[in-house]
Amino acid sequence: MTNKLYYGDNLKVLREHIKDESVDLIYLDPPFNSKRDYNLLFKTPKAKNKKQEETGDAYADAQITAFEDTWHWGQQAEDEFKEILKSGNTDVAELMQALRAFLKENDMMAYLTMMCNRLLELHRVLKPTGSLYLHCDPTASHYLKIVLDGVFGKQRFRTEISWRRSSAHNDARQGRAQYGNVRDVVLFYSKTETWTWNWLYTLYDSAYIERNYRHTEENMGRIYRLDNLTAAKPGGDVSYEFMGTRPYKGRYWAYSRDNMQKFYDEGRLHTEKVIVQVKGGAHVNRANIATLKGDVDREKAAIGLFITLTEPSKPMTAEAAAAGHYESPHHGGFPRIQILTIEGLLSGKERPSFSDLSRGEQTFKKARREEKTSDQTKLF
C-alpha cells in the first residue's frame, strides 16, 4: 500500500483494503461535535440555470455533505456498539459497557463508540514497531484515553502532548467564566515496547544560550557551560570511584566510567580540590591555620576550610588572609584559607566560598533535622 488516497468511511476502508501490521505511523485528528457539516466539492454535468443551457457550459460547482460532525445515539451507534462486544477484545467490551452505563445513550457515547470501533482496526493494521498519535481537545480527551488504554493496553501509553494552539485568552466576550481554552491534546501510544523513534532537534532560544553558555573555548571559539557531574537516578555504569571520590549516598555519576575518563583525557573536566579540617576543642591558634596552609600547598589543593567550635582569634584571621586568593578559571577568586565556625554554619550565617556548581546540593550531604525536645541544652 503506497501513495493511495481512499474516499469513504474509514472503517470500511480499513476492513476491506488495509492488511494486518502494514502501517508504520498513524496520526488522526477526529472532530467532535463542532456542529459543522464537512462538504465535498465536485463538478456536476447538470445545467444549473438557463444561461448555462444557452452557452453550453453544462458543468457547475456543486457539493454534497461528506459527513455531519453532530453525533447522536441511534441505530448506527447501537450496531457499532454490538460489533465492539463481538470483537473478541474482552477488555474493550467490558470498558465500553462500563462507559455506557455511566454516560448513558448520549452524544458522547455515540462518539466514543464510533472511535472505539475504528481504533480497534487501527491497532490491527499497525506494525509492531508502529506508533499512533490521536489529536483531540479537552472535550473528550479523558474518555478517549480510557478507550485507547483498552485497545492498546495501559502499558502502551507513552505520553500526553499539550499543544498550545493560541496565546492566552479568556473568551470573556463569549461569556466564558473560567480559564481560556488555549490547548489541544495529542495522545501518543505504541503497539509494543519496541517502537520506532527518530529524534528531532531544534535550535536553542537565544536568551537560554546567553544565560547558560557563558564561556568560550580557547582557540576554537565554541561556547560551553559548566555543570556538576552527578545525577539523581542511576542508569548503567554510574556507581564507581573516580579520581579518588564517589558521589555521596543517593547520588550517581551522570556519565559512565569510560565517558568520564574520556572527558578527563580531553581536558573537559574542571576539578578543584578542597581540604577540610575540623577542630572541636577550645584551644585553636594561628599555628593550626599555618598547618592547613602547608597541607593545601603540599596537596596542590585550591582551597582549605578550617572549621572550629570557637571563634577565631585575630592572629588566626590574619594568617588566613595572608594566604591570599585562589583564582578559579571560570568563577573568579575565592579566599584560599577560610575559617568557619560550627555555630555560623548551623545558623546559616556562614558558608564556604568556592566554585560549587551544585550550590552545595551535591557537595555536602544534608543531615536530618532533629526536633527540639524539652531537655535540649544550650550548645553555645
N, C-alpha and C positions, 0 to 999 in steps of 0.2 A: 504494500500500500504506500504509494508515493505520489505527492502532488495531486491529490484528489480532493475536490470540494463536493460535499454531499448536501442535497437540499431535501428537507423533510424533517419529520420527527426524529430526534437523535436517538430515541430508544429503539425505534425500528431499524435505523441505520446501524447502530451498534450490534444489534442481534443478527442482522442479515449480512453485514458486509465486513465487520471487523473481527479478525481472528484472535484467539486467546494469546495473551502475553506477546503482543506485537507492537505495543506503543511504549516509547521511552519517557515521554513527558506529557502531562495533561494540565492544562490551565482552563478553568471555566469561571465565567462571571455571570451566573444566572440572575436575572432581575427578580424582584419580589414586590408585588403589589404596588407598582408605580402608577396604576390606573391608566396605563398607556396602551395603545394599540400599535404593534410593530408591523409595518406595511411593506409589501413587496411591489416595487415599480416594474412595469414591463410595457411593451408596445402591443396594442390591440389592432387587428385589421379592420375593426368596425369603424365606420364613419361616426364621428361624434356630433357633427352638426351639418347643416345644409351646405355651408361653404366648402367643407371637406369633400362632400359628394360632387360639387361642381368642379373643384380643382383637381379632383382625382387623388388628393392626398388622404387616403383612407386610414393611414396609421395615426394613432394618437396615444398620448401618455395615459396610462391607467394604473390602478393599483388594487391589490387585494390585501386583506388582513392576513398576515402570516400567523400571528397568534396574539392573543389578548393577555396582557400581564395583570389579570384580575382573577385570583384563584378562589374557587368556591368548592365546597364539598358537594359532589354529585355522583352520578353513576360512574363516570370515568375514574374519579378518585376511589370509589368503592372497588372497582375492578382492579385497579393497580394495587390497592391495599391487599386484596386477596392473592395477587401474584407474589407479593412480598412474603406472605405467610407460607406460600408453597415453594419458595426459592431454595429451600434446603439450608439456609443460614439461620439456625435456630436463635443465635444471639440477636440478629437483626429483627427476627419475627417477634421475639419477646420484648425487645426495646420498642418497636413501633406499636405494639399493643399497649404498652405502658404509657407511651406518649398520647395515644388516642384516648385512653381512659382519663388522662389529665387534661388534655386540650379539648376534648370532645370533637364533634364533626364540624370544624370551622375552617376559615380560610388558611390559617397557619398549618393546620393538619393536612389539608389538601396539598399545600405546597411541599411540605416535608415528605409526603407520600410520593409525589412526583419526583422529588430529588432522590429519595432513597432507592427507588427502582433503577434510576439511571446511574447512581453511584455504584450499585452492585455490578452493573455491566462495565462501568469504567474500571473497577477493580479487576474484573476478569480479563480485560484486554491489556492491562498494564504489565509491562515486563517486570521480572523480579528485581531488577535494578532501577525501576522507574519511580517517579515521584508525581504527586498530584498537588496542585495549588488551587484552592477554591476561594474566589474573591466574593465577598458579601459585605453587607453593612450590619450594624448592631441590631437591626430589627429581628434578624433570625440567626445571627452567628452562633449564639449559645445553643440553640436547638440543632443547628447543622453540625456543630462539633460533636454532639452526642451521637448523631446519626453516623458521622464519619468514624467515631470510636467503635460503633457496632460493626460497620462494614470492614474497616481496615484493622481493627484491634486497637485498644487504647495505647498499647506499647509502640504503635507505629506513628503516633503523633510526634512531630518534630518540633514545631514551634508555631506561635501565632504572630503574624507580622502585622503591625499597625501602620497603615498608610495614611499620612496626613494629606488630605486632598485639598485643603484650603487653609487660609490663615484664621486666626481666632475671630469668632463672631458669636453672637448670642441669639440671633434670629428674633430680636426683640420686636421688630415690625410685624412679624408673623404671630406675635403673642406667645412666643416660647419662653416660659418662665422657668428655665433651667439652663444647664451648660450647653454651649453651642455644639452642634453635631459636625465635627470637622475631620473625622477619620473614617476609613473603611478597614475591614479586617480581611486578611489573607491567611487561610488555614493550610499548613504545609504537612502532608503525610507522605510516607514512603510505603512501598509494598512489602519490603523486607528490611532486615537490619543492614544490608549492604546495598545502598543506593548510590547512583552516580551523582557526584558533586564536583562542580568546577568553580574555583574561587574567582571572584570578581573584585578588583581593587579600584579605588577612586583616589583622587588627589586629596592630600590633607588640606584643611582650611588654613588660610594664611595666618589668621590670628593664633591658631593652635601651634603652628610652626614657630612663630615669633615667641610664644610663651614657653615652649618646652625645648626647642632645639636652639640653645643659646651659645653653643660652642662650635668653633670651626677647626677642622683638622688641618694641621700644618702641611704645607706643600701641596696637598690635594684640594683644599678649599671646600671640602664637603662639611656640611653641618651635622651635628650629632647631639644627643642628650646623654645625661648621666642618670643612672638608676641603681638601686640595690640589686643584689643577686639572689635574693630569696623569694620563695613563693609560699602561699598558704596551703596548697594542696600538692600531694605527690603525683608524679607522672613519669614512671620509668626509673632510670638510674639517677636518683637525685638525693640519696642519703649516703654521703661519703665525706671523708676528711679532705679538705683542700687547703694547701698552704698552712697546714697545722691547725686548722679550725673546722668546726661544723656549725651549721645553724642550730640554734637552741631548740629544745623540745617543742614540737608543734609547728616548726617551720622547716622548709626544704629548699635545697638549691633549685633555682629556676631553670638550670641547664644541666645536661648530662655531664659526666666526668670528662668525656672526650671533647665536648664543646668548650667546657671551662678551660681545659688545657690548651685548646686551640686559641681561644681568646687571649690567654696569658702569653702564649708564644708570639702572637701578633701584636702584643703591646696594647691590647684593647681594654685590659683590666687596670683600674686605678685603685691601689690599696694604700692605706695609711695605718701603720702600727701605732697603737695607743697602749702605754703601760699604766697600770693602775696599782697604787699602793695604798693599803688601808691601815691606819694606826688607831687602835682602840684605847690605848692608855692615855693617861693625863699628861705624861711627860713627853712632849714633842718639841723639837727645836730646829734651829737653822741647819744643823748637821743632817737631819732627815731629808731636807729639801736638796742639799748638796748631793747626798747619796742618790736620790732619784734622778738628778741631772746626769750623774755619771752613768746610771743604768740606761737612760734614754740615749746617751751618746754611744754606749757600747752596743746596744741592741739596734742602733740605727732606726730608732722609733721617731715618729713625728711629734708626739705629744706625751707628756707624763701627767697623770692625775694623782694628786695626793689627797686622800680622804681621811679626815681626822674627827675625833669626837669632841675636841676642844677647839676654841677659837685660835687661829694662828697668831703668832707674835709678829711684831714689826720686823725683826731680823729675818723671819721666815718669808714674809711677803716681799721683802727687799731681795732676798736670794732668788725667789721665783721670778721676780721682774727682771733680774739681771740675765736670766736665761734667754730673753728675747722672744721672738715670734717664729712660728712655723708658717711658711708661705705655701698654701695649697695651690697646685697648678690650676685649679678650677674654681675654688671657693674663697680666695683671699687669705688673709692672715689670721692666725689664732695664737694665743699665748702658749708658749712651749711648755711651761710648767704651770699647772693650775692647782690651787688649793681650795678644797671644798669641804664643808662641814656636814656631818650627819644631819644636824638639825635643819640646815639650809636645804639639803636635798629632799628631806621628808616633807618640808613645808612648801616646797616648790619655789622658794626664793632664789635658790642657786641651781645651776645646771651646767654640766660640762660643755665646753665650746670646741667643736671640731666639725669637720665636713661629714656629717652623718646624713646620707641621702634619705634614710628612712625616718629621720627626725626622732630617733630613739625607739621607734616601734619594733625594729628588728634587732638593734644593737643591744638593748637591755631588756631582759625578761621582766615582765611585770609581776610583782608579788601580790598575793591575795590580800585584800583589805581585811584587817582584823577589826571586829566590832568592839567598841569600848565597853568595859564592864565596870561595875561599881567599885571594885577593889583595884582598879588601874592606878598605879602610882605615877607621879610626875617624872618624866625621863630627864628633863634638864632643869 
